[in-house]
Amino acid sequence: MSDLIVAWYPWIKALHVIAVVAWMAGLLYLPRLFVYHCSAQPGSELSETLKAMERRLLRAIMNPAMGAVWIFGLALLWVQDWSQGWLHGKLALVVALTWLHHRMARWRKDFAADRNTRPAKFYRIANEIPTLLLIAIVILVIVKPF
């Protein structure tokens, strides 16, 4: 199995990066939609439009992209040297992104049921978290500081 992964490593890595880009786009856009949704009256045309956009973004882009990140990432891990500290840090941050993804899915359900209680400022702050995690992951992967 590992010989097959080694042979396909560049392709698996490319697909992993493509999935990361798609997932990050969703992780950065969904909380921005939540910010707009906070100002929409429940039941209004804007609120219903945002509900549809949030649902489609999560189900059609974010969920498949996150799954692909994990599948291709685990395939890449198969042939990695696990003693590298940067890799442990990266994996911890990817778990944090996954946790955040699931929190956003929960928040989307709150908006879908017209029961959001959080202010727009909460989602503005939440919108910054994926960026910070992405910066840390890129530094770990490229610089490999430990």
C-alpha positions in Angstrom: 0.0 0.0 0.0 2.7 2.5 0.9 4.5 1.9 -2.5 1.3 2.9 -4.2 1.0 6.0 -2.0 4.7 6.9 -2.7 4.1 6.5 -6.5 1.0 8.8 -6.3 2.4 11.1 -3.6 2.5 14.3 -5.8 -1.1 13.7 -7.0 -2.3 13.0 -3.5 -0.6 16.1 -2.2 -2.1 18.2 -5.0 -5.6 17.0 -4.2 -5.0 17.6 -0.5 -4.0 21.2 -1.2 -7.0 21.7 -3.5 -9.3 20.4 -0.8 -7.6 22.7 1.8 -8.2 25.7 -0.3 -11.9 24.8 -0.8 -12.4 24.0 2.9 -10.7 27.3 4.0 -12.8 29.3 1.6 -15.9 27.9 3.3 -14.5 28.4 6.8 -13.8 32.0 6.0 -17.1 32.7 4.2 -19.7 31.0 6.4 -19.2 33.1 9.5 -19.3 36.2 7.3 -22.8 35.0 6.1 -23.7 34.7 9.8 -22.7 38.3 10.4 -25.2 39.4 7.7 -27.8 36.9 8.9 -27.7 38.6 12.4 -29.2 41.7 10.9 -31.9 39.9 8.9 -35.4 39.7 10.3 -36.4 36.0 10.9 -38.7 34.9 8.1 -37.7 37.7 5.8 -36.6 37.1 2.2 -33.0 38.0 3.2 -33.1 35.5 6.1 -34.4 32.7 3.9 -31.9 33.5 1.2 -29.0 33.4 3.7 -30.3 30.1 5.2 -30.1 28.5 1.7 -26.7 30.0 1.0 -25.4 28.7 4.4 -26.8 25.2 3.9 -25.4 24.9 0.4 -22.0 26.2 1.4 -21.8 23.8 4.3 -23.2 20.7 2.5 -21.9 21.1 -1.0 -18.5 22.6 -0.4 -17.3 22.6 3.2 -18.3 19.0 4.2 -16.9 17.3 1.1 -13.7 19.5 1.2 -13.1 18.7 4.9 -13.6 15.0 4.1 -11.1 15.2 1.2 -8.6 17.0 3.4 -8.7 14.2 5.9 -8.7 11.4 3.4 -5.8 12.8 1.3 -4.0 14.0 4.5 -4.2 10.6 6.1 -2.8 9.0 2.9 0.1 11.5 3.0 0.7 10.6 6.7 1.1 7.0 5.7 4.6 7.6 4.4 5.6 10.4 6.8 8.2 10.4 9.5 6.0 10.7 12.6 8.9 11.9 14.8 8.7 15.5 13.4 7.4 17.9 15.9 5.9 20.3 13.3 3.7 17.4 12.1 2.2 16.9 15.5 1.5 20.7 15.7 -0.1 20.7 12.3 -2.3 17.8 13.1 -3.4 19.4 16.4 -4.4 22.6 14.4 -6.2 20.6 11.8 -8.2 19.0 14.6 -9.0 22.5 15.9 -10.2 23.5 12.4 -12.4 20.4 12.3 -13.9 21.3 15.7 -14.5 24.8 14.4 -16.2 23.4 11.3 -18.6 21.4 13.5 -19.3 24.5 15.6 -20.2 26.4 12.5 -22.5 23.6 11.4 -24.2 23.9 14.8 -24.5 27.7 14.4 -26.0 27.2 11.0 -28.7 24.9 12.5 -29.5 27.7 15.0 -30.0 30.2 12.2 -32.0 27.7 10.1 -34.4 27.3 13.1 -34.5 31.1 13.7 -33.0 30.6 17.2 -29.6 32.3 16.9 -28.9 34.3 20.1 -25.3 35.4 19.4 -24.5 39.0 18.2 -22.8 39.8 14.9 -19.6 40.7 16.8 -19.4 37.0 17.9 -19.3 35.9 14.3 -16.9 38.6 13.3 -14.4 37.3 15.9 -15.2 33.7 14.9 -14.4 34.7 11.3 -10.8 35.4 12.3 -10.0 32.1 13.9 -9.7 30.0 10.7 -7.2 32.7 9.4 -5.0 32.4 12.5 -5.1 28.6 12.4 -4.2 28.7 8.6 -1.3 31.0 9.2 0.1 28.7 11.9 -0.4 25.6 9.8 1.4 27.1 6.8 4.3 28.2 8.9 4.6 24.7 10.5 4.4 23.0 7.1 6.8 25.3 5.2 9.2 26.5 7.9 9.2 23.3 10.0 10.4 25.2 13.1 10.7 22.0 15.2 
